Amino acid sequence: MIPAIQQLNTDLDNNTNLLLDILDTVPAAKLQLKNPRTEWSIMECAEHILISEQAVAKALQGPSHPIEDRAPDSKLEELNKNFLEFDQRLRVSGDPETLDGGYDNIKSFSQAFRRNRELIKEALQKEPLEWLCEKLEHAKFGYLTRLEWAYYLIYHTERHLQQINRIEASLENTNP
């Protein structure tokens, strides 16, 4: 079932607020810290989310067309399963992009993230959610509809929120 755009916007807003509220609780001195058990810092994880979202924003602003060979929401279950089964480790090919120190504080990151999420919401309003985006093909999931990309963002962020929580917990006894 295709949700109304208002519901999708609410879901995106709730997801945005959750991410930024959690990041606001992290002491600034721990944003860039890693320890032997963590591969990324909290800020690298957040930057990775933003980089992914910026690519999706461009795709949503690009050409799209009605989907013909499958239901427009047919990949939502696969996306949900891949991202939200937290006991399963996700394997990615290559190193996921980070900004390598692009943001040194949560305030500037939050402003950039909110600005990009607003671009995404504006782009989602312009054409039907059921249409297939032509500009971006995901390495694992292939071409996605505008609806699937929106939920990809939500699920991807939720997945990385779990990672951020694990990183922060691993830094619990670390003195910055």
C-alpha positions as CSV (number, residue, x, y, z in Angstrom):
1,M,0.0,0.0,0.0
2,I,1.3,3.4,-1.0
3,P,1.2,5.8,2.0
4,A,0.0,9.4,1.6
5,I,2.8,11.9,1.1
6,Q,1.8,13.5,4.4
7,Q,2.5,10.2,6.2
8,L,5.8,9.8,4.5
9,N,6.8,13.3,5.4
10,T,5.9,12.6,9.0
11,D,7.9,9.4,9.0
12,L,10.9,11.3,7.5
13,D,10.5,14.1,10.1
14,N,10.3,11.6,13.0
15,N,13.4,9.8,11.7
16,T,15.3,13.1,11.3
17,N,14.4,14.2,14.9
18,L,15.4,10.8,16.3
19,L,18.8,10.9,14.6
20,L,19.6,14.5,15.6
21,D,18.2,14.1,19.1
22,I,20.5,11.1,19.7
23,L,23.5,13.0,18.2
24,D,22.8,15.9,20.5
25,T,23.3,13.7,23.5
26,V,26.8,12.7,22.5
27,P,29.6,14.7,24.2
28,A,31.5,16.7,21.6
29,A,34.8,15.2,22.8
30,K,33.5,11.7,21.7
31,L,32.3,12.5,18.2
32,Q,35.6,11.7,16.5
33,L,36.8,9.0,18.9
34,K,37.3,5.4,17.9
35,N,38.4,2.5,20.0
36,P,39.8,-0.9,19.0
37,R,36.3,-2.4,18.6
38,T,34.8,0.3,16.4
39,E,35.6,0.9,12.8
40,W,34.0,4.3,12.6
41,S,33.6,7.3,14.9
42,I,30.1,8.5,15.6
43,M,30.7,11.5,13.3
44,E,31.9,9.3,10.5
45,C,28.8,7.3,10.8
46,A,26.6,10.4,10.7
47,E,28.5,11.8,7.7
48,H,28.0,8.5,5.9
49,I,24.3,8.8,6.4
50,L,24.3,12.4,5.0
51,I,26.4,11.4,1.9
52,S,24.0,8.6,1.1
53,E,21.1,11.0,1.6
54,Q,22.6,13.6,-0.7
55,A,22.9,11.0,-3.5
56,V,19.3,10.0,-3.0
57,A,18.2,13.6,-3.0
58,K,19.8,14.1,-6.4
59,A,18.1,10.9,-7.7
60,L,14.7,12.1,-6.5
61,Q,15.2,15.4,-8.3
62,G,16.2,13.6,-11.5
63,P,14.0,11.9,-14.1
64,S,11.5,9.2,-13.1
65,H,8.8,7.3,-14.9
66,P,5.9,4.9,-14.1
67,I,7.1,1.5,-13.1
68,E,5.8,-1.3,-15.3
69,D,7.3,-4.6,-14.3
70,R,6.6,-4.8,-10.5
71,A,4.6,-3.2,-7.7
72,P,6.0,0.2,-6.8
73,D,6.5,-0.9,-3.1
74,S,7.7,-4.5,-3.8
75,K,11.2,-3.9,-2.5
76,L,10.1,-2.4,0.9
77,E,10.1,-5.7,2.7
78,E,13.6,-6.5,1.4
79,L,14.8,-3.1,2.5
80,N,13.2,-3.5,5.9
81,K,14.7,-6.9,6.4
82,N,18.2,-5.9,5.2
83,F,18.4,-2.8,7.4
84,L,16.3,-3.6,10.4
85,E,17.4,-7.1,11.4
86,F,20.0,-5.8,13.7
87,D,21.4,-9.2,14.6
88,Q,22.6,-9.6,11.0
89,R,25.8,-7.8,10.0
90,L,25.5,-6.0,6.7
91,R,28.3,-6.6,4.2
92,V,29.1,-3.7,1.8
93,S,31.4,-3.8,-1.1
94,G,34.3,-1.3,-0.8
95,D,34.6,1.3,1.9
96,P,31.4,3.3,2.5
97,E,32.0,7.0,2.0
98,T,32.6,9.4,4.8
99,L,33.6,13.0,4.7
100,D,36.8,12.3,6.6
101,G,36.3,15.0,9.2
102,G,33.9,17.1,7.2
103,Y,32.0,18.1,10.3
104,D,33.5,18.8,13.7
105,N,30.3,19.6,15.6
106,I,26.7,18.4,15.7
107,K,25.2,21.9,15.1
108,S,26.7,22.3,11.6
109,F,26.0,18.6,10.7
110,S,22.4,19.0,11.9
111,Q,21.8,22.0,9.8
112,A,23.1,20.3,6.7
113,F,21.1,17.1,7.4
114,R,17.9,19.0,8.0
115,R,18.4,21.1,4.8
116,N,19.0,17.9,2.8
117,R,15.9,16.2,4.3
118,E,13.8,19.2,3.3
119,L,15.2,18.9,-0.3
120,I,14.1,15.3,-0.2
121,K,10.6,16.1,1.0
122,E,10.2,18.8,-1.7
123,A,11.4,16.4,-4.4
124,L,9.0,13.7,-3.2
125,Q,6.1,16.1,-3.7
126,K,6.9,16.7,-7.4
127,E,6.1,13.4,-9.0
128,P,4.2,10.3,-7.9
129,L,5.8,8.1,-5.2
130,E,5.1,5.1,-7.4
131,W,7.5,6.2,-10.1
132,L,10.9,4.6,-10.7
133,C,14.0,6.9,-10.3
134,E,16.3,6.6,-13.3
135,K,19.3,8.5,-11.9
136,L,20.5,6.1,-9.2
137,E,20.9,2.3,-9.0
138,H,21.6,0.8,-5.6
139,A,24.4,-1.8,-5.8
140,K,22.3,-4.4,-3.9
141,F,18.7,-3.3,-4.5
142,G,18.8,-2.0,-8.0
143,Y,16.6,0.8,-9.2
144,L,14.0,1.9,-6.7
145,T,10.8,3.9,-6.8
146,R,10.6,7.3,-5.1
147,L,8.6,5.6,-2.3
148,E,11.3,2.9,-1.9
149,W,14.1,5.5,-1.8
150,A,12.3,7.4,0.9
151,Y,12.0,4.3,3.1
152,Y,15.5,3.3,2.2
153,L,16.6,6.6,3.9
154,I,14.5,5.9,7.0
155,Y,15.7,2.3,7.3
156,H,19.3,3.2,6.5
157,T,19.3,5.9,9.2
158,E,17.7,3.5,11.8
159,R,20.4,0.9,11.0
160,H,23.1,3.5,11.6
161,L,21.5,4.7,14.8
162,Q,22.0,1.3,16.2
163,Q,25.6,1.5,15.1
164,I,26.0,5.0,16.7
165,N,24.5,3.6,20.0
166,R,27.0,0.7,19.9
167,I,29.9,3.0,19.2
168,E,28.9,5.3,22.1
169,A,28.5,2.4,24.4
170,S,32.0,1.1,23.5
171,L,33.4,4.5,24.3
172,E,31.7,4.6,27.7
173,N,34.9,4.1,29.7
174,T,37.1,6.1,27.3
175,N,38.4,9.4,28.5
176,P,38.5,11.9,25.6
